[in-house]
């Protein structure tokens, strides 16, 4: 029914049908419009469309509604090519043409900066997109179940424990899809038990496949609840026969009830313990649990944007905060006097040190700790960073780290972010503290999804 006679949005009830003009896309890819001044979130709706939607939830500050009908259609609306789009949850915006996706993501960033800084005069560079925005993911982590003797590999449907089969996923590299199919067929043939199947507490939980775009190598890891893989020798033999390009097969043990994929212990069942891969001239050895960017092609564009922002001449001291396995710091090291990386996860720092040694980056060192604690200590000891780079998690920068940056006063601060909202909030703190935004460079790391990466160059305002 229509909400006839209801003067205020607060009077709406679940089941009411409303007509909404969509103003923009939200950070999760949903259409955002307004009904009597209250924000309405509608999955599947696109900017500038007029849609009819059924109210599902009314909250004090927003309404959630389900799309019923598009009354005025966006020119960017297309038929999503994937049969499980909207069910598997891996992609959010396949129903938008790629040109429309780039525009929508740029608008998401502009909106965040306008909302949290109160300014609209920043220089936004054109979004760096992909020529072919498909088949870009070099890694799959898929849950398993058996349906009528057949092994299904996929992702959990939103808010459920139901697995959606994503065979032939169009954003995965074809080699990854092919490898997943071969692993499934060997598990099927050997009747290897799956996790919680027929009440067993052991069994295979997850398949993880990684493909080296440059090396051509394939790494296969099975995550199991128990410490043994039934018919292990047969599994290795059949997998190698069907997949000669596989370079290593590993078993990771994760007995815990957790949303985390990996457990603490990994054993190599056959072949190399690590997989070789490269980014430009940097070489990496990747263990099954090692972090590596999922879209290598766009990663090069991202890191080159960071290098442009850092504007290094060979005389600078660079801090790479939240450095992970050190990829950004190692990318910049040939152009700097010294690079120091800071990361709280000890295993990532070990990887970074090994990567530095392997690539001959003698002027790069990596340290375990919190940036907001190590940085002040180094400054007290006489170090003066010229450039600070930060690539934090989605939650953004620690307030103490922001205070440290403002006290340390580097000439340039380069912020790499995967969350426009926390990025803009943190930039507001730096703007208030004597920095200005020189430019914002969006990079489309994950086409077909609502995620967007940014590089922001901030310079100290000289007084």
PyMOL commands that set and color helices and strands:
alter all, ss='L'
color gray80, all
select helices_A, chain A and resi 9-11+98-117+174-190+197-199+232-242+296-310+327-333+346-358+371-380+399-408+420-432
alter helices_A, ss='H'
color red, helices_A
select strands_A, chain A and resi 17-25+31-35+38-43+50-58+62-72+124-128+139-147+150-156+163-165+204-211+218-224+246-253+265-271+275-279+282-286+317-321+338-343+364-368+387-390+412-417+435-443+453-460
alter strands_A, ss='S'
color yellow, strands_A
deselect
rebuild
show_as cartoon
